[in-house]
């Protein structure tokens, strides 16, 4: 177990970037999705939901 530390509050480096020698360099593992990729994902979700609604309505008949 960890013991309680009686020290002033410290926000750490979660809310602000690290100082110069401690920064992370390079690219992230996952690239930032482009506008076309975002639109394709939204279109796929929309088509999937409309298909599910269509199938749900056909079962009711």
MDTraj code that builds the backbone (N, CA, C; nanometers):
import mdtraj as md
import numpy as np

residues = "UNK UNK UNK UNK UNK UNK UNK UNK UNK UNK UNK UNK UNK UNK UNK UNK UNK UNK UNK UNK UNK UNK UNK UNK UNK UNK UNK UNK UNK UNK UNK UNK UNK UNK UNK UNK UNK UNK UNK UNK UNK UNK UNK UNK UNK UNK UNK UNK UNK UNK UNK UNK UNK UNK UNK UNK UNK UNK UNK UNK UNK".split()
xyz = np.array([
    [0.0834, -0.1182, 0.0000],
    [0.0000, 0.0000, 0.0000],
    [0.0877, 0.1244, 0.0000],
    [0.0331, 0.2282, -0.0574],
    [0.1055, 0.3548, -0.0597],
    [0.0690, 0.4372, 0.0627],
    [0.1629, 0.5091, 0.1123],
    [0.1379, 0.5951, 0.2279],
    [0.1022, 0.7352, 0.1795],
    [0.0242, 0.8050, 0.2592],
    [-0.0156, 0.9409, 0.2275],
    [0.1060, 1.0317, 0.2395],
    [0.1255, 1.1156, 0.1365],
    [0.2385, 1.2069, 0.1347],
    [0.1891, 1.3461, 0.1737],
    [0.2432, 1.4017, 0.2780],
    [0.2065, 1.5364, 0.3209],
    [0.2951, 1.6371, 0.2497],
    [0.2526, 1.6729, 0.1288],
    [0.3292, 1.7674, 0.0469],
    [0.2307, 1.8594, -0.0255],
    [0.2795, 1.9691, -0.0788],
    [0.1896, 2.0577, -0.1537],
    [0.1343, 1.9866, -0.2778],
    [0.0163, 2.0276, -0.3211],
    [-0.0481, 1.9675, -0.4380],
    [0.0380, 1.9880, -0.5625],
    [0.0458, 1.8856, -0.6434],
    [0.1246, 1.8899, -0.7654],
    [0.0398, 1.8321, -0.8777],
    [0.0188, 1.9100, -0.9855],
    [-0.0658, 1.8632, -1.0954],
    [0.0052, 1.7620, -1.1835],
    [0.1345, 1.7469, -1.1691],
    [0.2088, 1.6528, -1.2529],
    [0.2213, 1.7050, -1.3953],
    [0.2413, 1.6151, -1.4894],
    [0.2544, 1.6599, -1.6275],
    [0.1393, 1.6102, -1.7133],
    [0.0255, 1.5772, -1.6543],
    [-0.0887, 1.5324, -1.7322],
    [-0.1584, 1.6458, -1.8043],
    [-0.1600, 1.7632, -1.7459],
    [-0.2342, 1.8742, -1.8031],
    [-0.1474, 1.9721, -1.8803],
    [-0.0187, 1.9525, -1.8791],
    [0.0712, 2.0409, -1.9531],
    [0.1864, 1.9573, -2.0099],
    [0.2444, 2.0006, -2.1203],
    [0.3544, 1.9228, -2.1790],
    [0.4781, 1.9230, -2.0904],
    [0.5577, 1.8203, -2.1039],
    [0.6811, 1.8107, -2.0267],
    [0.7819, 1.9140, -2.0733],
    [0.8799, 1.9420, -1.9890],
    [0.9837, 2.0378, -2.0256],
    [1.0736, 1.9796, -2.1338],
    [1.1610, 2.0597, -2.1894],
    [1.2385, 2.0280, -2.3100],
    [1.3117, 1.8941, -2.3087],
    [1.3932, 1.8582, -2.2139],
    [1.4652, 1.7321, -2.2311],
    [1.3808, 1.6076, -2.2064],
    [1.2591, 1.6221, -2.1559],
    [1.1779, 1.5063, -2.1211],
    [1.0603, 1.4841, -2.2152],
    [1.0557, 1.5551, -2.3274],
    [0.9440, 1.5423, -2.4204],
    [0.9523, 1.4130, -2.4991],
    [0.8365, 1.3706, -2.5497],
    [0.8298, 1.2524, -2.6353],
    [0.8397, 1.2997, -2.7793],
    [0.9316, 1.2428, -2.8538],
    [0.9520, 1.2807, -2.9925],
    [0.8971, 1.1734, -3.0844],
    [0.8629, 1.2116, -3.2052],
    [0.8181, 1.1152, -3.3051],
    [0.6678, 1.1189, -3.3240],
    [0.6202, 1.0253, -3.4040],
    [0.4797, 1.0165, -3.4393],
    [0.4073, 0.9223, -3.3436],
    [0.2759, 0.9358, -3.3397],
    [0.1957, 0.8435, -3.2620],
    [0.1770, 0.7139, -3.3395],
    [0.1326, 0.6099, -3.2715],
    [0.1116, 0.4810, -3.3376],
    [-0.0032, 0.4910, -3.4374],
    [-0.1134, 0.5517, -3.3964],
    [-0.2288, 0.5660, -3.4840],
    [-0.2262, 0.7030, -3.5496],
    [-0.2351, 0.7079, -3.6817],
    [-0.2354, 0.8385, -3.7477],
    [-0.3674, 0.9117, -3.7236],
    [-0.3650, 1.0414, -3.7371],
    [-0.4857, 1.1217, -3.7232],
    [-0.5730, 1.0937, -3.8446],
    [-0.7003, 1.0533, -3.8246],
    [-0.7849, 1.0213, -3.9389],
    [-0.8136, 1.1447, -4.0243],
    [-0.8137, 1.1236, -4.1548],
    [-0.8406, 1.2342, -4.2469],
    [-0.9910, 1.2603, -4.2534],
    [-1.0272, 1.3656, -4.3222],
    [-1.1688, 1.4004, -4.3371],
    [-1.2436, 1.2911, -4.4125],
    [-1.1813, 1.2331, -4.5147],
    [-1.2460, 1.1264, -4.5916],
    [-1.2694, 1.0034, -4.5041],
    [-1.1737, 0.9711, -4.4183],
    [-1.1882, 0.8561, -4.3298],
    [-1.3016, 0.8793, -4.2308],
    [-1.3098, 0.9995, -4.1749],
    [-1.4172, 1.0309, -4.0813],
    [-1.5537, 1.0209, -4.1496],
    [-1.5638, 1.0718, -4.2716],
    [-1.6897, 1.0662, -4.3449],
    [-1.7270, 0.9223, -4.3775],
    [-1.6288, 0.8386, -4.4106],
    [-1.6562, 0.6979, -4.4397],
    [-1.7058, 0.6260, -4.3153],
    [-1.6492, 0.6556, -4.2002],
    [-1.6941, 0.5941, -4.0750],
    [-1.8364, 0.6370, -4.0424],
    [-1.8648, 0.7650, -4.0570],
    [-1.9998, 0.8158, -4.0295],
    [-2.1005, 0.7547, -4.1265],
    [-2.0637, 0.7431, -4.2544],
    [-2.1527, 0.6823, -4.3536],
    [-2.1765, 0.5356, -4.3205],
    [-2.0739, 0.4636, -4.2798],
    [-2.0896, 0.3233, -4.2432],
    [-2.1805, 0.3050, -4.1237],
    [-2.1654, 0.3908, -4.0234],
    [-2.2520, 0.3834, -3.9051],
    [-2.3961, 0.4156, -3.9446],
    [-2.4136, 0.5166, -4.0291],
    [-2.5480, 0.5531, -4.0747],
    [-2.6136, 0.4413, -4.1539],
    [-2.5393, 0.3799, -4.2445],
    [-2.5938, 0.2689, -4.3227],
    [-2.6261, 0.1495, -4.2336],
    [-2.5405, 0.1218, -4.1370],
    [-2.5660, 0.0111, -4.0452],
    [-2.6908, 0.0331, -3.9617],
    [-2.7077, 0.1544, -3.9099],
    [-2.8268, 0.1849, -3.8306],
    [-2.9539, 0.1798, -3.9148],
    [-2.9471, 0.2331, -4.0378],
    [-3.0654, 0.2285, -4.1237],
    [-3.0997, 0.0841, -4.1609],
    [-3.0006, -0.0007, -4.1826],
    [-3.0243, -0.1424, -4.2106],
    [-3.0898, -0.2106, -4.0911],
    [-3.0419, -0.1802, -3.9723],
    [-3.0998, -0.2398, -3.8520],
    [-3.2453, -0.1953, -3.8340],
    [-3.2745, -0.0679, -3.8583],
    [-3.4116, -0.0191, -3.8475],
    [-3.5012, -0.0824, -3.9527],
    [-3.4496, -0.0970, -4.0738],
    [-3.5264, -0.1600, -4.1814],
    [-3.5596, -0.3045, -4.1469],
    [-3.4631, -0.3781, -4.0948],
    [-3.4854, -0.5176, -4.0560],
    [-3.5841, -0.5267, -3.9394],
    [-3.5748, -0.4341, -3.8440],
    [-3.6658, -0.4350, -3.7296],
    [-3.8085, -0.4094, -3.7753],
    [-3.8277, -0.3211, -3.8726],
    [-3.9613, -0.2914, -3.9242],
    [-4.0149, -0.4078, -4.0055],
    [-3.9307, -0.4810, -4.0754],
    [-3.9772, -0.5933, -4.1563],
    [-4.0187, -0.7110, -4.0680],
    [-3.9625, -0.7242, -3.9487],
    [-4.0008, -0.8323, -3.8578],
    [-4.1381, -0.8048, -3.7970],
    [-4.1750, -0.6797, -3.7818],
    [-4.3023, -0.6450, -3.7209],
    [-4.4194, -0.6796, -3.8122],
    [-4.3999, -0.6863, -3.9416],
    [-4.5080, -0.7114, -4.0367],
    [-4.5444, -0.8544, -4.0455],
])
top = md.Topology()
chain = top.add_chain()
for i, resn in enumerate(residues, 1):
    res = top.add_residue(resn, chain, resSeq=i)
    for name in ("N", "CA", "C"):
        top.add_atom(name, md.element.get_by_symbol(name[0]), res)
traj = md.Trajectory(xyz[None], top)
